[in-house]
C-alpha cells in the first residue's frame, strides 16, 4: 500500500521532530545508543514520516504528542519506519527498556519521491520468536523480521483506538 506524502506532511514531520528534539535537549535526555543530535533528528523524522503515512491510511489526523513510552504511535499500533526499501521490521525484547506488546507496522519511505509504502505488520510476539531473526552483531541488537514474513496490511486486526476512530467518522 503506497501513500503519497505532500509538502505539508513533510513540514509537519520536520516540525514534530524539532519539537521532540527541543524537549529532549531541555530535559537533558540521552539517546539509548549515544547517537549524535543529527542522527537522532533524522531517525525521529523518519519515524514521524512513517506515522504520518499510517495516519493517512486510516484517514486520521496526525498531531504532535509529547513522547510517552506507554502510548502507541497511531491508533493503537506501533509504527517502524526505514528509508531502506527492502528493510526489515525491527523489534526488541519486551521489557522495561525494550518494546511493548502490540501490533507493529513496517513502513518504508522514499524521501526523494515523497512516498511511503506500508509493507505489512506482525505482532511483537511473532516477530520476537524466530531466533534466526535475532541480529546480535548489529550496532543496535534487535529482531529483524523480513518483509516476506509480514502479513499484508489488509489483514490488520482493529485496535480499540481504530474502532473508536471509525465510529466517530460513521456518526
C-alpha positions in Angstrom: 0.0 0.0 0.0 1.7 3.2 -1.2 0.9 6.6 0.4 1.8 9.8 -1.3 3.2 12.4 1.2 3.0 16.0 0.3 4.9 19.1 1.3 2.6 19.8 4.3 3.2 16.3 5.6 6.9 16.7 5.3 6.9 20.1 7.0 4.7 18.8 9.8 7.0 15.9 10.4 10.1 18.2 10.5 8.2 20.4 13.0 7.4 17.4 15.2 11.0 16.2 15.0 12.3 19.6 16.0 9.8 19.8 18.9 10.8 16.3 20.1 14.5 17.3 19.9 13.8 20.5 21.8 12.1 18.6 24.6 14.9 16.1 24.7 17.5 18.8 25.0 15.5 20.8 27.6 15.1 17.7 29.7 18.7 16.5 29.1 17.5 13.2 27.7 20.2 10.9 26.5 19.7 8.7 23.4 19.8 5.0 24.1 22.8 4.4 21.9 24.7 7.8 22.4 23.9 8.9 18.8 24.7 12.4 17.5 22.0 15.0 17.5 21.8 15.0 13.7 21.3 11.2 13.6 18.7 11.3 16.3 16.9 14.1 14.4 17.0 12.1 11.2 15.7 8.9 12.9 12.9 10.9 14.6 11.9 12.5 11.3 11.9 9.1 9.6 9.7 7.7 12.3 7.3 10.7 12.0 7.0 10.2 8.2 6.0 6.6 8.7 3.5 7.5 11.4 2.1 10.2 9.0 1.7 7.6 6.3 -0.2 5.2 8.6 -2.4 8.1 9.8 -3.2 8.8 6.1 -4.1 5.2 5.5 -6.7 5.4 8.3 -7.8 8.9 7.4 -6.7 10.0 10.8 -5.2 13.4 11.7 -1.6 13.0 12.8 -0.9 15.5 15.5 2.1 16.2 17.7 2.1 14.5 21.1 5.0 14.6 23.6 6.8 11.3 23.9 5.2 8.8 26.2 6.6 5.3 26.2 3.2 3.8 27.2 1.4 5.4 24.2 1.2 3.7 20.9 2.2 5.6 17.8 -1.0 5.7 15.7 -4.5 4.4 16.7 -3.1 1.7 19.0 -0.3 0.5 16.6 3.4 0.8 16.8 5.0 2.0 13.5 8.5 1.2 12.5 10.0 3.2 9.5 13.1 2.8 7.4 14.4 4.5 4.3 15.6 1.1 3.1 13.0 -0.2 0.6 14.0 -3.8 1.4 14.2 -3.0 5.1 13.0 -5.3 7.9 10.6 -4.7 10.8 12.9 -4.1 13.8 11.7 -5.0 17.3 13.3 -5.6 20.7 12.5 -7.9 23.5 9.6 -6.9 25.7 10.9 -5.3 28.9 11.3 -2.0 30.6 13.9 -0.7 28.1 12.6 -2.6 25.2 9.3 -2.7 23.2 5.8 -3.1 24.5 3.3 -5.8 23.5 1.3 -5.0 20.4 1.0 -4.8 16.7 3.9 -3.4 14.7 3.6 -2.0 11.2 6.6 -1.6 8.8 6.7 1.5 6.6 9.4 2.3 4.0 9.9 5.9 3.0 11.3 7.3 -0.2 12.2 10.9 0.7 13.1 11.7 -2.9 9.7 10.6 -4.3 7.7 11.7 -1.2 6.1 8.2 -1.0 5.7 5.8 1.9 4.9 2.1 1.4 3.2 0.2 4.1 4.9 -3.2 3.8 3.0 -5.2 6.3 2.6 -6.0 10.0 3.1 -8.5 12.7 2.5 -8.8 16.4 5.7 -8.5 18.5 5.4 -12.0 19.9 5.7 -13.4 16.4 8.5 -11.0 15.5 10.5 -12.0 18.5 10.0 -15.7 18.4 12.3 -16.5 15.5 15.9 -17.0 16.7 17.0 -16.7 13.0 15.7 -13.0 13.0 17.9 -12.0 16.1 20.7 -9.7 15.0 23.1 -9.8 17.9 26.1 -8.4 15.9 24.3 -5.2 14.8 25.1 -1.9 16.4 21.6 -2.0 17.9 20.8 -5.7 18.6 17.3 -6.5 17.7 14.9 -8.8 15.9 14.8 -8.1 12.2 11.7 -9.5 10.6 12.0 -9.6 6.8 9.1 -8.3 4.7 8.2 -11.7 3.4 7.4 -12.8 7.0 4.9 -9.9 7.5 1.2 -10.1 7.0 -0.4 -7.7 4.5 -1.9 -4.5 5.8 -5.4 -5.7 4.6 -5.3 -8.4 7.3 -4.5 -5.9 10.1 -6.8 -6.5 13.1 -8.5 -3.5 14.5 -7.4 -2.0 17.8 -9.9 -0.4 20.2 -8.5 3.1 19.2 -9.1 2.3 15.5 -12.6 1.2 16.2 -13.4 4.3 18.2 -11.9 6.5 15.3 -14.0 4.7 12.7 -17.2 5.0 14.8 -16.6 8.7 15.2 -16.4 9.0 11.4 -19.5 6.9 10.9 -21.6 9.0 13.3 
